[in-house]
Amino acid sequence: MTMPGAGIPDQAPIRVIDGPKDLATLRRRVRAMLTDTPEAQVIDALLVSNELATIAWLQAGQPFMVRLISPDGHTLRTEVETASFPTTDLGRAGELLDKVARAWGIERRECVTLWADVTVVQGAHPREAAPPRPRAAAPPSPS
């Protein structure tokens, strides 16, 4: 589903059962959502999404769900939902989220949701591509 006028499609939830494999899927989904976003913002979104999921993987010790949504077209929100989360002190991970995410928090209801917002502006600048590699000149063909 794409948010009206936003251009950033929401993604189906990702169920994380096998940490490394499923976290790689999460990173691919984030990158796919942000195809026309400046690379620095893509990196921030990847860092924040991966950090939240890694925290849940290490702390919860059980499968959990990750949702990637765009509430306004200029924000990528990562929500990690787990049955339990033993701590509110995230240590260095909290420091990283303070520096990179626009906002983040932990909500405790029937389940625990760890969330963070990253600013993304699609279409602002084309993604910077690496310069093309020079090609070696082909030897002249014998005629």
N, C-alpha and C positions, 0 to 999 in steps of 0.2 A: 504494500500500500504506500502511495506517495502522499505526503502532506500537501494540501492545496497551496500551490504557488511556491512550494519549498524545493522541490527537486531532489530531496533526500528520501529514499524509500525506507519505511520501517522494515525491519527484518523479523522473520519468524524467530521465536525464542530458541536458544541453543541450550540443550541439556548437556551439562558437563558431567561425564561419568569417568572418562579417562583423561586426566589432566593434560598432559602434553599434547595428545592428539586433538582433543577438543579445544584447547587454547589456540592451537594453530588454525583451526576452523574459525574461531572467533576473530583472529587477526585478519584472515582472508575476507571475512564478511565486512569488517570495518573498512578495509581498503576498498572493497567493491562498492560500498555505499558512498564513498567520497572520491569518486573518479575525477571530478572537476574541481577539486579543492587544492589550495596551495599545499605543497609538500610539508611545510613546517606544521600546519594544522593537522594533516594526516598523521604525522609522527606523534603529535600530542595526543590525538584520539587513540592511536594504537597503544601508546604508553599507558594511558589512563585505563582503557578497557582491559588490557592485559594485566595491569597491576591489581584492579579490583577482582578479577577472576582468580588470579594467583593467590591473593589474600584469602578468598573463600576456599580455594582448594586446600591451602595449608591449614587454615583455622577450623573449618567446618568438619573436615574428614568424612564427607558424604557428598553424593551428587547434588547439584544445584542448577538453577536456571539463570541464563543471561539474556537480557532483552536489550536491543539497540533501537532507540527511538529518536525521532526529531520532533520535539513539541512545537517548535516555531520555525523550522527551516534554517535557523542560524545556530542551532545547538545540536550536538550529538550527546544524548544521554545514554549512559550505560547503567543498567540496573542488574545487580546480582542478587538473586533471591534464594535464600537457604533456610532450612528448618531451624537452625540454631547458629549463633555466632557468639563465641565465648567472651569476646572482649570489645571494648570501645576504644582502647588505646592501640592505634595502628603504628606507633613508633615512626620509623623512617618512611614507611608507606604513606602515613598521614602527612608527613612533611612534603613528600613528592606530590601528593594530591593538592596540598595547599599551593604549591608553586605552579602546577600545570593546569589543574582543573579550574574552571570559573567558579564552581560551587560543588560541594559534595557533602554527603551525610549518611547516617545510619538511621533507618526507621524500623522500629520493633512493633509488630502487630501479631497476627497469627504466625507469621514467618518474619524473618529479618531481611530487609532490603538494604544493601550497600549500593549507593548510587553516586554518580559524578557527571557533571556537565562540562563539555568542552565546546568552545566557540569554533564554528566552521562556516566558511563563506564560500559556497560553491559558485563557480563562474567568475570569481574575482580575478584570478590569475590562472593561466593554464599551468598545469603541473610541469615543473621544470624537469626536462629530460636530460639525460647525460648527453654530451656532445657526441656526434657520430664518430666512430673510429675511422682513421684514415685507411683507405684500402691500398694494398700494395698494387703497384702497376703490374698489369699482366704482361708477360713477355710477348713480343710481337709473334704472331703466328707465322710459321713458314708458308710461303706461297709458291 
